[in-house]
Each structure stands twice: as structure tokens, then as C-alpha cells.
Amino acid sequence: MSSGKNSGNKRKSFGGLGFLTALEFMNDDGNSNAAAAENSNGDDNGTNNTTRKQHPTVAKDTPSDRHVLKPMAPNQSSFTMNLTVRGLQFYKENVLSIDIESTVILQRQSDNEHDENAIAAYNGTRQQVGHVAKEQAAILASLMDDNIIKLEDGLVKEQTDTVSSISVEVTLLNEDKRDDFETLYQQISVVTYKAKKEAKRSSIIDEAAVEEYASGITKQDSETAATCTIDICQQPSLPWKKNEDGSAASWPPAPEVLEKMCVGHANDEAWWQENAGLKPPSQWNVQGAIDLLPNLSMSRDQKARASDVLDNAVHGVTNVWSDETLVGMRDLMHSENFWSHRGADAFIRSFGGPYVLGQQEGKLKLIKGSPHIPLTEKICHGHNLVYMMVHFEEPPAPGFNTIIFGLNLRRSGFHYHQDTIASLKPKNEPMIRNQPVVTTVYYQKPSVDDGKELVLWKPLLNFKPKGDSLYLAARGIRTTHGMIHVQRAGLQGHAQHGIFHTPLFSKNEGEDDDEYIVSSDPRRGYRVAITARITHPDSEKRLDPFIKNSHYQKIIGPNGLSSLHLS
């Protein structure tokens, strides 16, 4: 609990007209109009009039009180308000212990050399995490100093890297100041309304945001594509699997195989939609990856080792999700405050367990998971069934239980990486070993963006083709809207994968037959990778020591703050 403290500073007391006029002349940006307030401290002839009781009216450019808060009830002695805590980026280690619903302690900091109205915010162990927003502190400070109000401990409701929104109960301590207490109630309402309106406006991901983030990003991806020396689009795909005689196995699996898996018939649309949001397997198109090894300049032994690592390990499945499920995914991703910003043009959201981004110590970002909703549970189950159908075995227990939505507005993605790294415990700890990867690709504009990107895989060890292009990989899959690419359990420790623009090869007219121009066609819309993961049931507990020891550069979620307003 924190309460006001009589600081003895030079500000006028709350009971005087000085504070009330500061409320009355609050500007749109939340700062008081000092000149107006100063001029209103006396009557027209300059006589001091602080003994006269007056109440401010809300400025005309502010919303009406009746649209913000209900009138205060007779004899009401407390109310709850939202305050903004800023400056979290200056207290990174202390902020790591703050999460949604964490307690924040508020205390006047009258000796603050930068702001005499300062109200400091502390975590549960009394380590500072920031300050109450200056415009809000300007209203509250003198009431706390004069023991008119008390601020109870706050609860965190939303949080970004730099700002936290907390819910705080305000209690009246001096019944004689009830008029001022009610004025505070209405004025804080107006300020909060404006802050929420501005926050909502600044957190919208719209065309302006896309244009801002696109600068330089697509150019960089295109320059990378120009280094490709293999016309990947012309290379054949491997079969889903091979029969014992070496011939390509047919799809879908035989009825007796499906029966052993305890799933619906390959043509049973109702069963697959109801249980997993999928089309029936008879409509799926299942293929192995594009084989790039024949085009690489490397020894036969190296190619053989790469084949041993990647054969039957990577597949692409198209025409798999039902139209109803794809629409549900879109509606969910376009819901209010769904996304959290992870950096540059990338946004993220997790349901189920946590996930850790990054490939090296000191640059890890922890993504906390929101509780599942029916749709995300169905998406998890759909990924489980697709994995089982492709590999004829269930994913490792307890099965896919976490879904991560990763949004890129314009960038093709990220270069080679691993989702689990056994030697990097702060990253690897939430997830089970031998982690499989099953990812659905969602395009905003599939009619123009289908096929514009590739997922490429290459072994970690003894894979050194001649050349320095990032496209010198062993396997690849060209992505389309709604496609699921499936990576076998256990591959994480032996291979990396990345997402890149699809290189386009065209003949250079008038030149030698072997001369080509390599280019790419960047996406016109956003892309979301919806990835299934298998996390330990006690993932949160496993992460505690790493959080306490500041292993994470950034903690994101579990709730989102940004809304996707793109058609």
C-alpha cells in the first residue's frame, strides 16, 4: 500500500483553485496549460481567490463524462482507475519479474530532480520499474501529499517493452474534500479516455504501418535472392514416401492404416472438419521436399550424408485446411489487440505454452502463451493429425499443445535457425526434446503471393557446398496459402531451416545460353506462420530460474496490444 506524503514543496495545495484550473485547462496531449492556469488563480483585478470553491468543467474537445464513467454513487469512497507506468526500458532487470496481474507498488517521489510530481512504480521486491505517466502524476501528486487520497497497489493489465498499464484503486481519506475527490474521478476518466484512444490509434497495423516497415526490407530480401545459382522452381519434388520396390507410394493411406490410427475415413468430410478443422485426407496433396542436392558442388559422400539426414524428414501438404477453419484463423488474427510486436515488421502471439526466440545467449526473447480457445485447440489437433498421417506415427507425447502465430508484414522471414538448441537451455527448456515442427502458412493475398517464398533446409554438420549463397540448401518447399510443412521429430538437432524469397530465373536475351537474370517478386501482403510446438506441462516453472537470472532480453505477452486492420 502507498499513501501520500506531505512534501512541503512549492506547489499549490489541491484545495486551492490552482490545481482545479490545471484540470480544467488540460491540453489534448495531457499537459496542463500553465499560462491559463496561472491567469485563473485570481479574479480579473489580480486578487487571490483561493478560498472560493469552484469546480472545473471538462474542456469542449474532451468526451462527455457520461460517455466515460458512470456518475459517482453517493458516499462512494473509492474507485478504480487505469494508470500508465512509463520508462520500463530503463529498468530491464527489475521488469523481468513483472507479468500480467503482477503487483506494482506506487510511491510519491517528491525529491525527484526531474519532476516534483513524480510517482515511482516498484515491483513486489521494492525494485523500481518506472514512473507513473507525467500527465497523470501531475493530477495525483498533490492529493497524495495532502493526504486526500491513497493509492492501493496496482495490478498490471497490459505491458510492452516501455509501457505498462495498471489498474489501481483510489481511496478517499478526507471526507471534507469529497467535491475534489469527485472532480478527480471525472478528470482522470477523461485523461484515461484520451490515453486509450491514442494507444488504440498507435497500435493499429494498417497500410501506413506496412509502408513504414517495407522500406529497405524487400530490397534486402531481393538482393539475397539474386545470389541464387539454382533455378529451384525447375527442380523435382521427392515423393511423399517410397514403397519397398522404390516406387512412389500413393496417397491417401489405405483404409486399414487409417483404422489403426483411429481416425475417420479418407472421404469423411464431417469427421475431419468436426475433430480437426481439416478437409478429408482424400483431398490433400502430400509431397516430399524439392531435392536440391544434385545441383550442389560438393563431394558424393557429403551429399549422401545430407540425404541420410533429410530423406523422408520434410514434407509439404496442400489443400488441407477447410475453408471454415481458414476463415476462423483470419478472424482471430484480425481481432482487437491480438498481436505483440517482436521487432521490425514482425509480430507474434502464442497460445498454450511459452516459446523462446533467438539463437544465442543474450539475444533471447521469451514469448508467453495465452490460454487456449476452442479454435487454437482445434488447430493444435489438426497439426497432430497431419503429422501422424504423414509419418505414420504420433508426435512425441503429449503432442502439439502450443500454437505460435508469427506475422511478417513484408519481410520474407528469417535466415537459417533452429527452434530448439539443446546446448542453449534458456531457449530449449520449455519444449520437449526431439521437437518436430509443423507449420501452416497463411497469406493475406494468396492470389498474388502464392509460391513467392521458400522454406529451405540444410544439415548442420559436414555440409559445405561451394559458393556463398544462402540458397545453397539440400531441400526446399515452395509455400502456398494454407499449406502445412511438416518436419520430422528429431531433425532439430541435425538441420537448420529458413524462409526466403523464391528466386526467378529469366534468360538474358542476346547473351550466352547459360546466362540468366535472377530476380524475385516480393509479397504484396502479409504472411503468417502458424507453428505447432510441444511444450512441457510445467514450462512456466522450468522458465522461472532463467527469468530471475535475466536470461531474456525481452518478455512478450501473453496478451497482445496491436490490432491487424488490413483487408
N, C-alpha and C positions, 0 to 999 in steps of 0.2 A: 504494500500500500504506500502511496506517496501523497503528501499533502503540501499545501502552500507554506511558504516561509517568508516572514517579513524581511525583505532585503534591505529596506531603508534606502533605496535608490531614489533617483530624482524624478521618476515617472509620477504622473498624477494618479491618485487612487481611483479605483473603479467607481466609487460612489460619485465622483465628480463628472461634470459634463465632458471633460477631456476624453475619457475612454468611450463614452457613448457616441460622441461625434466621430471618433475613429471608426466605430462600427458603421455609422451612417454613411461615411464617405469612403467605404471600401471600394477600391477600383476593381475592374474585371480581372486583373492579374492577382488579386488578393492582397495588394499592398495598400496601406492607408494613404489617403491624400493629406499629407502633413500640413500643407498650407491651408486647406479648407478647414481642417480640424483646429488649427491654431487660431484662425479668424473667428471660429464659432465659440471660442472659450469665453467670450464676453458679449455684452449686448452691443448695440450699434455705437454707443459712445465710449466703448472700451472698458466699461465697468465689469469686474469679475462677477460671474453669476453662477458659481459652482454649487450654491445652496439650493438652486431651483431644480426641482425634479422634472426631467424631460425624458422622453423615450424616442429613440430614432425610428425613422421609417425606412423600410427597405428601399434601396435605390430603384428607379424605374427600369433599369436594364437587368435587374435580377428577377428570378422567378418568384411568383407569388408564394407566400408561406404555405397557403393551403395546398399547393402542389408539391410541397417538400416534406413537411411534417404535420401530423395532426396537432391541434391545439393542446397545450399542456393541461392536464387534469387539475382540478382544484386540490391544493395541498400536496401536489406531487413534489417529492423532494429529491428525485434523481432521474436521470435519463441516460441513454446510451448513445454515443456518437462515434463516428469513424475519424481517426486521425491518421495523418501521413507521417511516417518516420523516414527521413532522408539521410543520405551520406553513408549508407551501408558499405559502399566500396572502400571506405577508409578504415573499416574495422572488420576486414575479411575473416580473420581467425575467430573473432568473437561471434560473428554472424553465423558461422557454421553450426552452432548449437540451436539456431532459431529455425523453426519449421512452422507450417500451418498449425494453428491452435496453440503455439508456444506462448508462454507468458512474457510480457515486456513490462518492465518497471519504469515508471516516469518520475522524474525528479527535477525540480527547478534548479537552474544553474545560473544564478543571478550574477556570479562573478565571471561569466564568460566574456572575454575581451572583445569578441566579435559581435555579440548580440546580447544586450542586457535582458531581453525577454526569453532567453534560451531555456528550453525544456529538454533535458537529456533523456535518452532511452537506454535501458540496460537489459541484458539477458538475465536468466534466472540465477546466475552466479555473480551478479553485480558487475559484469564487464560491459563497458559501453558499446552500443551497436549503432548509434546515430543520434539525431535530434528531431524533435517534432518540427514539422514544416514551419518556416518563419512566420508566414501569414496567420497560421493557427495559433502559434505561441504568442503572437502579439495580442491576441484577444484573451488568451487564458492566463497569461503570466500574472497580471495584477490581481486577478481574482484569487489565485493561489497565494500570492504574497499577503493579501489582506484577509486570508482565512475565510473567504466567502464560499469557495468550493474546494472539493477534494477529488483528485483523480485516482480511481482504483487502478489496479494492474490491468494492462491491456492484453488482448488476445490477437495474435496475428491471423489475418483473414486472407491476405494476398501478399505476394512478395516477388520482387525481381532482384537483379544484381545490385540496384542502387536505392530502391524504394520499398518500404513495407507499409501495408495498410492494416491498422489495428483497430479493434473495437474496444472502447473504453467507457466505463460507467462514471458519470459525473454526479457527485452528491452535494446538495446544498448544506452548508454548515451554519449559515446565519439567516434565520427566518426574516429578519428585518430587511434583508436585501433580496427578497423574492422577486420584486419587479426586475431587478438587474439579472437575476437568475433566468427569468423567462425571456428577457431580451437576448441573453447568451444562447438560450435554446434555439430561438428563431434565427439568430445571426449565424451560428455555427451551421445550422441547417442550410442556409444559403451558400456559405462558403464551401461546404461539403458537396452540395449540388453542382456548383461550378467546377470543383475539382474532379468529380466523377465524370461530368460532361466532357471536360478537357482530356481526361485519361482515356475515355472511350474513343474520342476523336483521334488521339495519337496512337492508339493501339490497333487501328484498323489496317489490315493488309489489303490494299486496293491497288488499282493501276498505277497510282503515283508511287507507291512503295516498290512495285515491280520495276518501274523505270529507274528509280533511285538505285536499287540493288543491281540492276542489269549492267550498269556502267563498268566496263572493263572485264566483267566476269565471262560473258560469252566470247569475247575476243580471246581471252586467255585459253579457254577450252578449245576454241577453233585452232589456235596456234599449236596446241598439243596434238590435235587430230592431224594436222599437216605433217607431223613427223612419222606417221604410219607408213610402213612399206609393204603391207599385205592388204589386198582387197578382200577384207573379211567377209563382205556380203556375198562373195562368189564362192566361199568355201562351204563344203558339205557339212551337214549335221550328222552326228552319230545316232544310231537307233536308240530307242528307249532302253532296250536290253537285247541281248543276243541269246538265241537258242543254243543248245549244246552243239549243234552242227555248224554254228557260226552265222546262221541266217538271222535276220531281224525278227524279233518277237512281235506279234500283233497286239494291238490294243482294242478293247479293254481286256482285263484278265478274265479267265474262264469263270463261269458261274460257281463251280465248286471252290475256286480260290476265294471269291467274294464271300461265299458262305462261311468258310473258315475264319474270315476276318470279321464275321458278324455284322456285315453292312448290307445295305439294300441292293437290290438287283441293279445291274448296269443301266437299265432303262427306266428305273423307278423315280420319276421326277419328284413326286411328293415326298418320298423318304429323304432324298438328298437335300431338298430345299428346307424341309422342316427341321432336320437334325443339324445341318451344317451350312445352310445358305448357298449350296453348290448346285450346279447343273448335274445331271446324272453322268457317270463316267463314260457312257457310250458317246457323249458329245464332246468329251475332252480331246485335245490334241497333245499328245505327250511325246517329246523328243529328247534325245541326248544333246549335249552341247556341240557347238561348232568346233571341229578339230583343226587347230592352227599349227600343230607340231610339224606336219610335212613341209611347211613353208619357212621354218626357222633354220638358221645356220648354226648348227650345234652337233655334237657327236651322236652317233646312234645310241650309245649307252645312256647318254643324258636324256634323250627322247624316250627311251624305254623306261627309265626311272620316273619321268614325268607321267607317262601313261599309267604306270603302276599306282601312282598317287591319285590320279584324276579319273581313270576309267570307271564308268558307272557311278560316279560320285556327284555329277552335276546334271540337272535336267531342267527343261522348260515345259510348263503346262499352260496351254491357252484354252480359251472358251470354257473356263472352269467355274467362275462365279455366276450365280443367277443375276439377272437384271435387277431384281428386287434388292439383292444384297449390295450391288454396286451403287444403287441409288441411296441405300441406307448409309453406306460409307461416306458418300458425298455429303448428305445432310448432316452427318455427325461432324465431319471436318469443317463444315461451314457454320456450325453452331457457335453461339456467342462465347467468347473467352475460352476457346478450345486450345489454342496454341501457346507455347512458351518459346521465346527467342533464344536460340542456342548460339547465334553469331552469324554475321554477314547476311546472306539471303536465306538462311536455314532456320526452320522452326521445328519443334518437337513436342510430342506428348506420349506418355506411357500409361497403359492400363495393366493392372496386375502387380508384378514385381518391379524392382528398380533396374536400371541399366546404366552402365558407365561408358561414356565416350572418351576417346583418346587412345594413344598408342605408347605413351611414355610417362613416367613419373613426373609430377609437377605440371602436367597439362591435361589432367583428367577432369571430366565434368560428370557429376552424378545426376541422373535423371530419376526422380522419384515417381512411383506409379500411383495412379488414381485407382479407386475401387472399380472393379469390372461393372459394366452394364450389360444387359442381355445381348446387345449386338456384338460387343467385343468378346464376350464369352463364345458366341457362335462363330466369330472369325477365328478364335483360337482352335475351336473344334474342327473347323473346316481345314485349317492348316495341318492339324493332326491327321485327318483322314487322307489328305492329298499325299502327305509324306508316307503314310502306311501303304497307300495304293501304289506309289512309285517304287518303293523299296521292298515291298512285301514283308515289312516288319514295323512295329510300332516305334515311335521315337522314344528315347530314354525316359524312364519314369521321373517325374509324374506327368510327362507330356507337356506340350506347349501350354503355358499358363500366363504368359505375358505378351502383350502386343505393343509395339512401338511404332508410332506414326512419325515419319520423318519427311518434312516438306522442304523442297528446294524451289524457289521462285523461278530462277533462270539457270543457275549453275548446274552442270551435268551431274555433279555429285562429289565424290572424294576419291582420291587415289588409293592405291593398294593398302589394305588394312586387314586386321583380324578382329573379330568380335569378342574373342576370349584369348587371353595370353597367359598361359599357366605361370610364367615367371613374374607376372605383374599382379600381385594379389589384390591391391585395391580395385583393380579393374575386373579381375576374374572371380572375385569372391561371391557375388550374388548368384552366379549361374552354375549349373551343374557341369561336370567335365564332359568331354566328347559332345559338345554342343552342336546340334545340327542347325542349319539356317534355312528357313522357308520364308520367302518374301513375295508379297503381292505388289505389283507396280500399278499405280493409278495416275493416269494422265488427265489433266483438265481439258485438253483439246486433242483427243485421240485421232481425229480425222486428219490433222496436220502433223502430229508429233509421234505417232506410232512408228517404231523402228529407228528413231533418231538417236538412240542410246544403246550402249553395250555394257553388259557385265562381263568382265574378263577375270580369269583365274590363272595363277601360276604357282608352282611349288616354291616352298621356302628354301630348300636345300638343293645344291647341285643343278641349278637351272640358270645357265649363263649363255643365252643366245648372243650372237654377235650383233652389235648395234646398241643404241641408247634410247630408242623409242619406248614409251610406256605401253605401246600396243604389242610389244613382243611377249605375248602370253601364250599359254598352252591350250586354253579352252575359252570359249566365249558364248554368250547368249544375247541375241538382239531382242530388246524388250518391246512389248506392246501393252496396250491398255488392258488391265485385268489379268495379265499374265502372272503366274506364280513360278519363281525359280527356286529349285529345291537343291540344297546342298547336304550331302550325306553326313550323318553323325561321325565325329572323329576327324573330319577333314581340317577343322580349325587349326590343329597343331602342325599341319603339314603344307598348308597353302594359304595364299592371300587372294583377296578379290577387290575389285574397284569398279567404278562406274565412269564411263567416258562417252563423248560424242561418237556417233558412228561415222567413220571416215568415208568420204565419197570419192571414187576414182573416176576421172574422165580423161579421154585421150587429148593430148596436146597436138592440135591439128598442125600438120606440116612438119612435125618432128619425127624422130625415130619411133618405131612401133612400140619400143619399150618405155617411152617417155609418157608419164601421166601427171596430171594435176590432181593433187589431193586437197580436198576441202571438207567442209562439214556444214550442216544446216541446223543451227541452234533451235531449241524448242521455242514455240510461241506461247506456251502456257506453263503452268506449274506442274511439278511431278511429286507424288508422294510415294515413298517406300513404306509399306505396311509389313513389318517384320515380326515373326513369331519367335519367342525365346522361351527357354525352360529355366526358371529360377527356383532356387531353394525356397521351401515354405518359410524358413526363418531368415530370409535375405536381409530384412531390416536389422535384425540382431547382429548378423555377420558384418554389417557395414559400420556398426557403432564405433568400434575402435579406430577405424580409418577416418571417420568423420571427426572424432575427438582429436586425432593427431594431424588434422588439416591436410589430408592427402588429396583433397579435391579442390581444384581451382575455382569451381563454381558448382552450386547445387541448384537444380532447376526442378520446378514442380513441387507437389504433384498436380496442382491446378494450373490451368492456363490463364493467360492475361490478354491474348490477342485474338482478334476475330478475322476470319478469311472472307472478305467481301469481293470475290471475283466470280463471275458467272461461269 
